Amino acid sequence: MKIGIIGAGVAGLASAVRMASRGHEVHVFESNSYPGGKLSEFELQGYRFDAGPSLFTMPQYVDDLYRAAGENPAHHFEYERLPVVCHYFWEDGTNLLAYAEKGRFAEEVEDKLGVPPERLHLALADSQRKYELTGRIFLEKSLHRLDTWLNGRVLRAMLAIPGLDLFTNMNAVNRRHLKEPRLVQLFNRFATYNGSNPYKAPGLLSIIPHFEHHIGAFFPRGGMYNITKSIYDLAVRKGVTFHFNTPVQEIIVREGRAEALRLDEREEPFERIISNMDVFFTYRKLLPRERHPERTLRQQKSTSALIFYWGIRRQFPELGLHNIFFSEDYRTEFRHLEEGKLFDDPTVYINITQKCEPGDAPEGCENWFTMINAPYDSGQDWDSLIRQSRKQILDKLSRMLQVDIEPLIECEEVLEPRTIESKTASHLGALYGTSSNNRMAAFLRHPNFSSRIKGLYFCGGSVHPGGGIPLALLSAKIVDEVMQAES
Ligand SMILES: Cc1cc2nc3c(=O)[nH]c(=O)nc-3n(C[C@H](O)[C@H](O)[C@H](O)COP(=O)(O)OP(=O)(O)OC[C@H]3O[C@@H](n4cnc5c(N)ncnc54)[C@H](O)[C@@H]3O)c2cc1C
């Protein structure tokens, strides 16, 4: 079969590998001159930066792609498990290392926060239980096919519904297990892993710590961009043809079937089409004549981000690869995000790949990817918000690290909701498609296929099962399974 894929984001690349591995002729059309979409990189005055994602979990989904392609992942893609997942800092002077190993993490939590280890173990065990009950149904399968619902796993999950915390929010679950406010804040932060608000998102999202503390957080050798590069190289080896600088203009539908792609003035026929473009724009821009699933397209968006990429001419031994400097008022910070505003005491995240890849910064320096959560774009005066926020972030970091940071900045680049949208066609600059702030969110994401237009499929962070690299990779796997089941 001849298959056309719109977009070379990580899910588009993964779909290309899966389709080519089944012997299909695959063409990928990408607007940008490079693959990866949000998962890209750039260099600035001798510093290398991963542009988007910085946290890598569930590497087995990348390994899976190699296996599907008949190759050994270890020969092409290297990654290491992080012994310390994150360095946490609070304004009261508390610093805490989140060790990957649970026993060590519990000791640290007891030592720094005075919380008995049983509480942490209880929270992590609850996270694991929920994941095991629901993960394979809600994440690894299409929710929109009957065969997903007709098996024993679903029945077990249904029976367990009262214990899944679907009707309470994540903050309430974390308070119930952990009690200590700083530890609750630390666990509430996991809601941001898919751009949600812990005071609204269902307690079921407390499965997220399971990814980090049972399965692990990882660093790909060469940096996050190596995920893109290795999957792209694999796709090329499998015979996929890439067309860069080639935006798709329209999906041509005839008699209810997607038959071709319009590229500038020419039409190219395909038997199957997979869109890795944000589902909102796939409908609005590429399918102007078709009926649109309005309820799905109008779902609340996930949060976006404001990022300062800073070349820092000094090293900070107290910092690691992932670092969080918490806000003193987390609830108000999320309320601001909901209202489309930036809070003046934001939680600041710094990612420094130079800690794992010394060549990512000049000698004696560090590459800081400094990020705060931001609302999606609703026409705010971003230029003035960015100016204000930059100052607030610098004041906070200088206070908490007891060093004046601004004079150490050697070079700077900024990414914000408007440029996230313009660089990757992500509607309103949302990082993770739609938010998970209500318990029906999982069911309201667009399926991985169109039930109206035959031959049209969807992958990527804006459709089922959701945003983030692991789920984007799973979406490609589900598309493949759905197509197989149809053939
Ligand atoms: C700042 C930031 C931080 C993040 N942090 C993390 C993290 O730490 N961990 C994590 O797992 N995830 C993180 N994410 C989310 C993660 O990056 C995304 O969920 C994932 O990369 C989405 O991949 P995708 O396949 O949906 O494609 P995208 O990356 O959205 O790419 C879509 C591609 O389609 C192309 N395209 C669009 N329209 C057309 C068209 N008409 N024709 C041709 N091509 C088109 C675009 O140019 C783009 O290359 C982060 C995202 C951002 C932006």
PDBQT file of the ligand as one rigid body, heavy atoms in Angstrom, charges set to zero:
ROOT
HETATM    1  C1  LIG A 501       8.499  22.948  25.682  1.00  0.00    +0.000 C 
HETATM    2  C2  LIG A 501       7.977  21.543  25.690  1.00  0.00    +0.000 A 
HETATM    3  C3  LIG A 501       8.333  20.683  26.713  1.00  0.00    +0.000 A 
HETATM    4  C4  LIG A 501       7.853  19.378  26.726  1.00  0.00    +0.000 A 
HETATM    5  N1  LIG A 501       8.298  18.507  27.699  1.00  0.00    +0.000 NA
HETATM    6  C5  LIG A 501       8.050  17.181  27.573  1.00  0.00    +0.000 A 
HETATM    7  C6  LIG A 501       8.744  16.243  28.372  1.00  0.00    +0.000 A 
HETATM    8  O1  LIG A 501       9.597  16.613  29.197  1.00  0.00    +0.000 OA
HETATM    9  N2  LIG A 501       8.485  14.911  28.192  1.00  0.00    +0.000 N 
HETATM   10  C7  LIG A 501       7.566  14.477  27.259  1.00  0.00    +0.000 A 
HETATM   11  O2  LIG A 501       7.378  13.251  27.123  1.00  0.00    +0.000 OA
HETATM   12  N3  LIG A 501       6.911  15.362  26.462  1.00  0.00    +0.000 NA
HETATM   13  C8  LIG A 501       7.133  16.689  26.591  1.00  0.00    +0.000 A 
HETATM   14  N4  LIG A 501       6.535  17.589  25.750  1.00  0.00    +0.000 N 
HETATM   15  C9  LIG A 501       5.471  17.119  24.849  1.00  0.00    +0.000 C 
HETATM   16  C10 LIG A 501       6.030  16.394  23.626  1.00  0.00    +0.000 C 
HETATM   17  O3  LIG A 501       7.016  17.194  23.031  1.00  0.00    +0.000 OA
HETATM   18  C11 LIG A 501       4.924  16.163  22.633  1.00  0.00    +0.000 C 
HETATM   19  O4  LIG A 501       3.805  15.519  23.238  1.00  0.00    +0.000 OA
HETATM   20  C12 LIG A 501       5.382  15.293  21.470  1.00  0.00    +0.000 C 
HETATM   21  O5  LIG A 501       6.670  15.652  21.022  1.00  0.00    +0.000 OA
HETATM   22  C13 LIG A 501       4.340  15.458  20.381  1.00  0.00    +0.000 C 
HETATM   23  O6  LIG A 501       4.740  14.802  19.238  1.00  0.00    +0.000 OA
HETATM   24  P1  LIG A 501       3.806  14.716  17.976  1.00  0.00    +0.000 P 
HETATM   25  O7  LIG A 501       4.160  13.452  17.283  1.00  0.00    +0.000 OA
HETATM   26  O8  LIG A 501       2.394  14.922  18.366  1.00  0.00    +0.000 OA
HETATM   27  O9  LIG A 501       4.248  15.856  16.991  1.00  0.00    +0.000 OA
HETATM   28  P2  LIG A 501       4.720  17.438  17.028  1.00  0.00    +0.000 P 
HETATM   29  O10 LIG A 501       5.998  17.466  17.754  1.00  0.00    +0.000 OA
HETATM   30  O11 LIG A 501       3.593  18.242  17.491  1.00  0.00    +0.000 OA
HETATM   31  O12 LIG A 501       5.000  17.583  15.514  1.00  0.00    +0.000 OA
HETATM   32  C14 LIG A 501       4.007  17.720  14.531  1.00  0.00    +0.000 C 
HETATM   33  C15 LIG A 501       4.737  17.934  13.212  1.00  0.00    +0.000 C 
HETATM   34  O13 LIG A 501       3.771  18.101  12.173  1.00  0.00    +0.000 OA
HETATM   35  C16 LIG A 501       4.259  19.096  11.290  1.00  0.00    +0.000 C 
HETATM   36  N5  LIG A 501       3.122  19.645  10.546  1.00  0.00    +0.000 N 
HETATM   37  C17 LIG A 501       2.065  20.318  11.053  1.00  0.00    +0.000 A 
HETATM   38  N6  LIG A 501       1.222  20.669  10.066  1.00  0.00    +0.000 NA
HETATM   39  C18 LIG A 501       1.735  20.189   8.909  1.00  0.00    +0.000 A 
HETATM   40  C19 LIG A 501       1.309  20.211   7.537  1.00  0.00    +0.000 A 
HETATM   41  N7  LIG A 501       0.167  20.792   7.143  1.00  0.00    +0.000 N 
HETATM   42  N8  LIG A 501       2.100  19.609   6.612  1.00  0.00    +0.000 NA
HETATM   43  C20 LIG A 501       3.263  19.003   6.979  1.00  0.00    +0.000 A 
HETATM   44  N9  LIG A 501       3.714  18.960   8.256  1.00  0.00    +0.000 NA
HETATM   45  C21 LIG A 501       2.954  19.544   9.205  1.00  0.00    +0.000 A 
HETATM   46  C22 LIG A 501       4.892  20.116  12.212  1.00  0.00    +0.000 C 
HETATM   47  O14 LIG A 501       5.798  20.962  11.527  1.00  0.00    +0.000 OA
HETATM   48  C23 LIG A 501       5.590  19.205  13.222  1.00  0.00    +0.000 C 
HETATM   49  O15 LIG A 501       6.894  18.877  12.832  1.00  0.00    +0.000 OA
HETATM   50  C24 LIG A 501       6.975  18.928  25.711  1.00  0.00    +0.000 A 
HETATM   51  C25 LIG A 501       6.615  19.791  24.677  1.00  0.00    +0.000 A 
HETATM   52  C26 LIG A 501       7.140  21.082  24.645  1.00  0.00    +0.000 A 
HETATM   53  C27 LIG A 501       6.789  21.997  23.490  1.00  0.00    +0.000 C 
ENDROOT
TORSDOF 0
